[in-house]
Amino acid sequence: ALEAMACDTPVIASSAGALPEVVANAAIVVNPNKTDSISEAMHILLNDNSLKKKLIKEGQKRLGYFDWKKSAKKIENLLISLD
């Protein structure tokens, strides 16, 4: 999902696992066991350019949350605090 966001692609994500936490409000989240849910999300994205643009914009924002330098600094601080 994050790679798609990095490529300015609107995302349809499964409601299973950790994906809802990863995508937050930057994707359409669907039930992976219901094909009608998936096809409806695809239909919406194909026909709603304003939603598509919004999801791309939100995806770019969401990427900032998963920054390698920030993550490394958090881990470093945690390790230092264990001393």
MDAnalysis code that builds the backbone (N, CA, C; Angstrom):
import MDAnalysis as mda
import numpy as np

u = mda.Universe.empty(249, n_residues=83, atom_resindex=np.repeat(np.arange(83), 3), trajectory=True)
u.add_TopologyAttr("name", ["N", "CA", "C"] * 83)
u.add_TopologyAttr("resid", np.arange(1, 84))
u.add_TopologyAttr("resname", ["ALA", "LEU", "GLU", "ALA", "MET", "ALA", "CYS", "ASP", "THR", "PRO", "VAL", "ILE", "ALA", "SER", "SER", "ALA", "GLY", "ALA", "LEU", "PRO", "GLU", "VAL", "VAL", "ALA", "ASN", "ALA", "ALA", "ILE", "VAL", "VAL", "ASN", "PRO", "ASN", "LYS", "THR", "ASP", "SER", "ILE", "SER", "GLU", "ALA", "MET", "HIS", "ILE", "LEU", "LEU", "ASN", "ASP", "ASN", "SER", "LEU", "LYS", "LYS", "LYS", "LEU", "ILE", "LYS", "GLU", "GLY", "GLN", "LYS", "ARG", "LEU", "GLY", "TYR", "PHE", "ASP", "TRP", "LYS", "LYS", "SER", "ALA", "LYS", "LYS", "ILE", "GLU", "ASN", "LEU", "LEU", "ILE", "SER", "LEU", "ASP"])
u.atoms.positions = np.array([
    [0.824, -1.192, 0.000],
    [0.000, 0.000, 0.000],
    [0.870, 1.259, 0.000],
    [1.925, 1.253, 0.805],
    [2.799, 2.429, 0.878],
    [3.534, 2.664, -0.443],
    [3.924, 1.590, -1.104],
    [4.584, 1.747, -2.409],
    [3.633, 2.367, -3.421],
    [2.369, 1.951, -3.393],
    [1.379, 2.537, -4.297],
    [1.213, 4.018, -3.992],
    [1.132, 4.359, -2.706],
    [0.998, 5.770, -2.314],
    [2.202, 6.578, -2.795],
    [3.385, 5.986, -2.697],
    [4.595, 6.674, -3.134],
    [4.591, 6.919, -4.644],
    [3.816, 6.120, -5.372],
    [3.704, 6.274, -6.829],
    [2.466, 7.065, -7.228],
    [1.883, 7.802, -6.271],
    [0.677, 8.599, -6.527],
    [-0.466, 7.765, -7.093],
    [-0.660, 6.598, -6.528],
    [-1.728, 5.702, -6.938],
    [-2.746, 5.600, -5.812],
    [-4.026, 5.805, -6.107],
    [-5.034, 5.636, -5.056],
    [-5.087, 4.164, -4.641],
    [-5.329, 3.926, -3.364],
    [-5.226, 2.580, -2.813],
    [-6.588, 2.049, -2.377],
    [-6.815, 0.787, -2.701],
    [-7.913, 0.009, -2.142],
    [-7.233, -1.047, -1.286],
    [-7.532, -1.042, 0.011],
    [-6.833, -1.933, 0.936],
    [-7.807, -2.873, 1.634],
    [-7.303, -4.008, 2.004],
    [-8.077, -5.001, 2.736],
    [-8.277, -4.554, 4.180],
    [-9.419, -4.895, 4.729],
    [-9.680, -4.586, 6.137],
    [-9.010, -5.599, 7.064],
    [-8.376, -6.613, 6.493],
    [-7.709, -7.640, 7.285],
    [-6.310, -7.199, 7.684],
    [-5.854, -7.741, 8.773],
    [-4.493, -7.489, 9.219],
    [-4.239, -6.053, 9.627],
    [-3.017, -5.604, 9.387],
    [-2.598, -4.270, 9.821],
    [-2.836, -3.189, 8.773],
    [-3.314, -3.555, 7.600],
    [-3.476, -2.565, 6.534],
    [-4.331, -1.360, 6.920],
    [-5.442, -1.533, 7.612],
    [-6.213, -0.339, 7.989],
    [-5.396, 0.656, 8.817],
    [-4.523, 0.146, 9.683],
    [-3.659, 1.029, 10.473],
    [-2.621, 1.714, 9.595],
    [-2.120, 1.002, 8.622],
    [-1.097, 1.556, 7.734],
    [-1.679, 2.650, 6.847],
    [-2.822, 2.389, 6.233],
    [-3.371, 3.344, 5.275],
    [-4.170, 4.466, 5.923],
    [-4.681, 4.243, 7.124],
    [-5.512, 5.235, 7.829],
    [-6.612, 5.762, 6.908],
    [-6.671, 7.069, 6.710],
    [-7.720, 7.659, 5.872],
    [-7.252, 7.896, 4.433],
    [-6.163, 7.244, 4.046],
    [-5.585, 7.470, 2.724],
    [-5.926, 6.357, 1.732],
    [-6.971, 5.595, 2.015],
    [-7.355, 4.509, 1.116],
    [-8.819, 4.167, 1.324],
    [-9.357, 3.444, 0.372],
    [-10.674, 2.837, 0.553],
    [-10.409, 1.456, 1.132],
    [-10.967, 1.188, 2.288],
    [-10.761, -0.098, 2.955],
    [-11.977, -0.983, 2.696],
    [-11.719, -2.210, 2.227],
    [-12.793, -3.116, 1.841],
    [-12.665, -4.464, 2.551],
    [-13.771, -5.169, 2.616],
    [-13.779, -6.537, 3.129],
    [-13.210, -7.437, 2.032],
    [-12.081, -8.098, 2.278],
    [-11.454, -8.904, 1.235],
    [-12.252, -10.153, 0.871],
    [-13.216, -10.499, 1.681],
    [-14.015, -11.695, 1.425],
    [-15.283, -11.400, 0.629],
    [-15.502, -10.134, 0.328],
    [-16.705, -9.752, -0.405],
    [-16.300, -9.088, -1.721],
    [-16.410, -9.836, -2.796],
    [-15.984, -9.314, -4.091],
    [-16.788, -8.086, -4.503],
    [-18.038, -8.005, -4.067],
    [-18.829, -6.827, -4.423],
    [-18.280, -5.577, -3.756],
    [-17.703, -5.723, -2.575],
    [-17.073, -4.599, -1.882],
    [-15.857, -4.101, -2.657],
    [-15.084, -5.040, -3.158],
    [-13.885, -4.701, -3.926],
    [-14.268, -4.049, -5.250],
    [-15.218, -4.646, -5.953],
    [-15.608, -4.090, -7.249],
    [-16.264, -2.726, -7.093],
    [-17.017, -2.527, -6.013],
    [-17.624, -1.211, -5.777],
    [-16.544, -0.152, -5.551],
    [-15.518, -0.501, -4.794],
    [-14.418, 0.441, -4.555],
    [-13.710, 0.780, -5.861],
    [-13.514, -0.207, -6.707],
    [-12.878, 0.033, -8.009],
    [-13.752, 0.949, -8.863],
    [-15.033, 0.688, -8.863],
    [-15.974, 1.504, -9.634],
    [-15.950, 2.957, -9.136],
    [-15.941, 3.130, -7.824],
    [-15.904, 4.476, -7.239],
    [-14.648, 5.218, -7.694],
    [-13.490, 4.556, -7.611],
    [-12.239, 5.216, -7.999],
    [-12.199, 5.551, -9.486],
    [-12.794, 4.705, -10.284],
    [-12.808, 4.976, -11.720],
    [-13.695, 6.158, -12.083],
    [-14.674, 6.454, -11.233],
    [-15.663, 7.474, -11.577],
    [-15.634, 8.733, -10.717],
    [-14.846, 8.741, -9.669],
    [-14.828, 9.889, -8.756],
    [-13.422, 10.489, -8.709],
    [-13.156, 11.415, -9.626],
    [-11.818, 12.018, -9.701],
    [-11.455, 12.817, -8.469],
    [-12.421, 13.442, -7.826],
    [-12.101, 14.226, -6.625],
    [-11.672, 13.297, -5.487],
    [-12.320, 12.148, -5.350],
    [-11.902, 11.183, -4.332],
    [-10.525, 10.630, -4.661],
    [-10.300, 10.337, -5.927],
    [-9.002, 9.825, -6.351],
    [-7.893, 10.816, -5.988],
    [-8.114, 12.096, -6.288],
    [-7.115, 13.123, -5.959],
    [-6.922, 13.244, -4.455],
    [-8.025, 13.156, -3.702],
    [-7.946, 13.245, -2.234],
    [-7.136, 12.078, -1.676],
    [-7.391, 10.874, -2.169],
    [-6.657, 9.711, -1.672],
    [-5.172, 9.796, -2.016],
    [-4.857, 10.310, -3.194],
    [-3.445, 10.485, -3.569],
    [-2.784, 11.492, -2.635],
    [-3.457, 12.595, -2.366],
    [-2.914, 13.623, -1.464],
    [-2.740, 13.071, -0.051],
    [-3.754, 12.364, 0.448],
    [-3.665, 11.779, 1.789],
    [-2.581, 10.705, 1.846],
    [-2.413, 9.974, 0.750],
    [-1.358, 8.963, 0.682],
    [0.022, 9.572, 0.800],
    [0.220, 10.703, 0.137],
    [1.514, 11.400, 0.240],
    [1.767, 11.851, 1.678],
    [0.727, 12.348, 2.335],
    [0.869, 12.751, 3.746],
    [1.186, 11.545, 4.621],
    [0.494, 10.449, 4.362],
    [0.652, 9.242, 5.188],
    [2.070, 8.694, 5.086],
    [2.691, 8.830, 3.935],
    [4.062, 8.345, 3.758],
    [5.024, 8.967, 4.761],
    [4.773, 10.222, 5.131],
    [5.647, 10.903, 6.087],
    [5.677, 10.237, 7.445],
    [4.632, 9.505, 7.758],
    [4.575, 8.799, 9.039],
    [5.539, 7.619, 9.062],
    [5.871, 7.103, 7.889],
    [6.725, 5.925, 7.781],
    [8.101, 6.302, 7.237],
    [8.719, 7.257, 7.863],
    [10.032, 7.753, 7.454],
    [11.121, 6.930, 8.145],
    [12.080, 6.422, 7.355],
    [13.138, 5.576, 7.908],
    [13.959, 6.302, 8.965],
    [14.287, 7.563, 8.722],
    [15.110, 8.300, 9.685],
    [14.371, 8.490, 11.006],
    [13.090, 8.826, 10.930],
    [12.292, 8.974, 12.149],
    [12.202, 7.652, 12.906],
    [11.988, 6.580, 12.176],
    [11.882, 5.261, 12.806],
    [13.196, 4.871, 13.475],
    [14.298, 5.105, 12.785],
    [15.610, 4.774, 13.350],
    [15.880, 5.597, 14.598],
    [15.507, 6.872, 14.584],
    [15.721, 7.734, 15.748],
    [14.888, 7.256, 16.936],
    [13.650, 6.844, 16.690],
    [12.796, 6.323, 17.767],
    [13.408, 5.071, 18.392],
    [13.928, 4.186, 17.544],
    [14.558, 2.966, 18.048],
    [15.820, 3.308, 18.834],
    [16.598, 4.248, 18.312],
    [17.818, 4.671, 19.010],
    [17.470, 5.235, 20.388],
    [16.462, 6.095, 20.444],
    [16.058, 6.683, 21.724],
    [15.556, 5.625, 22.698],
    [14.837, 4.647, 22.180],
    [14.348, 3.563, 23.030],
    [15.519, 2.776, 23.597],
    [16.496, 2.444, 22.749],
    [17.650, 1.694, 23.210],
    [18.462, 2.474, 24.238],
    [18.609, 3.768, 24.032],
    [19.336, 4.612, 24.989],
    [18.614, 4.637, 26.327],
    [17.268, 4.693, 26.270],
    [16.494, 4.761, 27.514],
    [16.581, 3.462, 28.318],
    [16.975, 2.368, 27.690],
    [17.084, 1.087, 28.381],
    [18.387, 0.958, 29.141],
    [19.292, 1.872, 28.907],
    [20.601, 1.842, 29.567],
    [20.514, 2.008, 31.045],
])
